[in-house]
Amino acid sequence: MPAGMKPLEKFLKKQTTALSRAGGFGGVTDKAVGGTGASRRRASLSRVVPFFRETSPESGQAREVFSPDSEDPHPWPSATGPALVTVPSSGNGSGSGSGSGSGSGGGDVRSPSLSSDEQSSEASLIADPPAGGGGGTGTPLHSDTPDNLTLTILHSVAGKRFTHCTETLLDDFMLTHPIFLTADRLQQVLLQQFSLEGDRGDRRDGGGRRDGEMEGESEGVMDAAERKQAVLNVAFRYLDTYRELLQEEGERSNNFPKELYLSAVQELSRYPELVEDVLKLQRWTEILHCPSDEEKESRKKQVRPLFRHFRRIDACLQPREAFRGSDEIFCRVYTPDHSYVTIRSRLSCRVGEILALVREKLQYSEDQPVLPGNLILVAVTSAGEKAVFRPSDEAVFTTLGVNTHLFACEPSELESLLPLPEEIHWTPGDSKLHDMSAEEVANQLVVFDWELFSCVHEVEFVCYVFHGEQSRWRPLNLELVLQRCSEVQHWVATEILQCQSLPKRVQLLRKFIKIAALCKQQQDLLSFLAVVLGLDNPAVSRLRLTWEGLPGKFRKQFQQFESVADPSRNHKSYRDLITSLRPPLIPFTPLLLKDLTFLHESCKTFHGELVNFEKMHKVAEMVRTIRRYRSTQLAMDTETSPSHLQTKAYVRQLQVIDNQNLLFDMSCKLEPRDT
């Protein structure tokens, strides 16, 4: 090791060298993984908040801490070998999102979610893996093919290997298998393994001993009964983890428990010890195949409101439930002249189906004398940006921005599309917020955020980052949480900038700071940081006269809040805060996705045909962290007074302006530049 190398650089070199020796993480990927759809989805994450930019104390210039769209082929430190999920923080590293692992800058290097002490602990575990190739909290499994990993999990569940970390291994596998092994292939492997009679030594002699025991075989061999029970246990965990998603798929997924059940029934005479598992499997078959009549009727009657598309107040007051692709929603689709048709559509339907419904509606419209030709579906933002959907795209409703609307037009009309008039004009006036207490608004923000966050299936986080638009299961509910985060930020700016009276603007500023404090107190970090970042919007932060009217106590408090949102040292202030909290809590979801995206793109999923299971373990650890946040239920409000319901409806149907240019124009009219 070169003389003069700093302790941090020694640690990094030791860490990466140990990983290389242990076959841990792969090298840094050359380009963002995931195809056009995934890249576009992750790019939208970077636009959710300015939370992903870090300001250098020396220069005062913003630089990217992380950008999935970076053109730099080697954005992470890799000079000493394969990278262990390390990100340069606010050191002297140069470049956009880059740093030096062993250069003279001596920048702080840490993982997205671990402190340096935790990294040191993990590095020692990886450098000295437990005997037997797995276990503990270090490297749980060596790289292997997807099918072989499934067999290894079966051996582990059967109690023959890794007995001290079986639960962690099984959980790792279940949470991450869609990344490297399709659900269809997993089901196929489990069915095949259940049908096998076992390894060599599975035949029993008259005394009940296995041939393998007589021949002195190793303990790693499973007999047929152990294999079948292990397959059933893994199948039960699979069904339990993906229950809601499998119910959504209908017959496509119901065939698996049916086939496994029929095979198990045929084996009962030979293996009576399977009887309890067979009964349990029968119940699972009924659960997935025949949802209760009450559940069917409930979902049929319920209106499924999205945030800003065909909204109904009576529906928004109902508790949120998780969206499924088969849910039917109402949505307005506009034409170039800003008339619209209202369609009823499945949430997951393809763009081609949406256009067919629009064409059918237009056929009977008196305002449309001539049936249009080849239609395309376009998303138009309030700023006039346009995105054309492909006919094969699915579930586009949840991917729309806050004030983004769907237009159906012919290709020749694309350039003439304009935002709706109400999206590019604003009316000054007093806000309803003046008549509401900060406590009540904060309570409603927390309750609604918890409902939205609770609806997100933990696997959606993995699907969002690793598969994007190509995922078998779409992250519908997670996309709505991200919409909400953006909506709250723009709501703060909108309310302040629409207020023409300086004293009332100061009052609103005080109220929003108080709302942020109450959200933080109730451990809703999503709305807390969204409000803080909304107040940090350039159109709001430039209002010098408004901020000067704020009492010193509130200014000091807001400075403390800004320090939590400070991205320096990889968001250390925020991470220290969330580490000190106990469930239930609502995390700042965009940062969770940033960490997962970084983990995905900074190391390989496959080494040839072998799965980098250490990476899968890290991903599963992040998902388990999310699970811990929701391990305790948040106490929900039950008050039904008129003022309470009015505040509840207001918070769940925020009226916002998300056009930054328009917000800046509003700001300049309130306080011109020369003042």
HELIX and SHEET records of a PDB file:
HELIX    1   1 PRO A    7  ALA A   22  1                                  16    
HELIX    2   2 GLY A   35  SER A   46  1                                  12    
HELIX    3   3 PRO A   50  PHE A   52  5                                   3    
HELIX    4   4 SER A  116  ALA A  127  1                                  12    
HELIX    5   5 PRO A  146  VAL A  157  1                                  12    
HELIX    6   6 THR A  163  CYS A  165  5                                   3    
HELIX    7   7 THR A  166  PHE A  180  1                                  15    
HELIX    8   8 ALA A  183  SER A  195  1                                  13    
HELIX    9   9 ASP A  211  MET A  214  1                                   4    
HELIX   10  10 ALA A  224  THR A  241  1                                  18    
HELIX   11  11 ARG A  243  GLU A  249  1                                   7    
HELIX   12  12 GLU A  251  GLU A  267  1                                  17    
HELIX   13  13 PRO A  272  LEU A  274  5                                   3    
HELIX   14  14 VAL A  275  HIS A  289  1                                  15    
HELIX   15  15 ASP A  293  LYS A  301  1                                   9    
HELIX   16  16 ILE A  313  CYS A  316  1                                   4    
HELIX   17  17 VAL A  351  GLN A  363  1                                  13    
HELIX   18  18 PHE A  397  THR A  399  5                                   3    
HELIX   19  19 PRO A  411  SER A  416  5                                   6    
HELIX   20  20 PRO A  421  ILE A  424  1                                   4    
HELIX   21  21 LYS A  432  ASP A  435  5                                   4    
HELIX   22  22 ALA A  438  CYS A  455  1                                  18    
HELIX   23  23 GLU A  458  PHE A  466  1                                   9    
HELIX   24  24 GLY A  468  GLN A  470  5                                   3    
HELIX   25  25 LEU A  476  GLN A  498  1                                  23    
HELIX   26  26 LEU A  502  GLN A  521  1                                  20    
HELIX   27  27 LEU A  525  LEU A  535  1                                  11    
HELIX   28  28 PRO A  538  SER A  541  1                                   4    
HELIX   29  29 ARG A  544  GLU A  548  1                                   5    
HELIX   30  30 GLY A  552  VAL A  564  1                                  13    
HELIX   31  31 SER A  568  THR A  579  1                                  12    
HELIX   32  32 THR A  589  SER A  602  1                                  14    
HELIX   33  33 PHE A  613  TYR A  629  1                                  17    
HELIX   34  34 PRO A  642  ARG A  652  1                                  11    
HELIX   35  35 GLN A  660  LEU A  670  1                                  11    
SHEET    1   A 2 ARG A  53  THR A  55  0                                        
SHEET    2   A 2 ALA A  62  GLU A  64 -1                                        
SHEET    1   B 2 VAL A  87  PRO A  88  0                                        
SHEET    2   B 2 VAL A 109  ARG A 110 -1                                        
SHEET    1   C 5 TYR A 340  ARG A 346  0                                        
SHEET    2   C 5 GLU A 328  TYR A 334 -1                                        
SHEET    3   C 5 HIS A 405  CYS A 409  1                                        
SHEET    4   C 5 ILE A 376  VAL A 380 -1                                        
SHEET    5   C 5 LYS A 386  VAL A 388 -1                                        
SHEET    1   D 2 PHE A 606  HIS A 607  0                                        
SHEET    2   D 2 LEU A 610  VAL A 611 -1                                        
END                                                                             
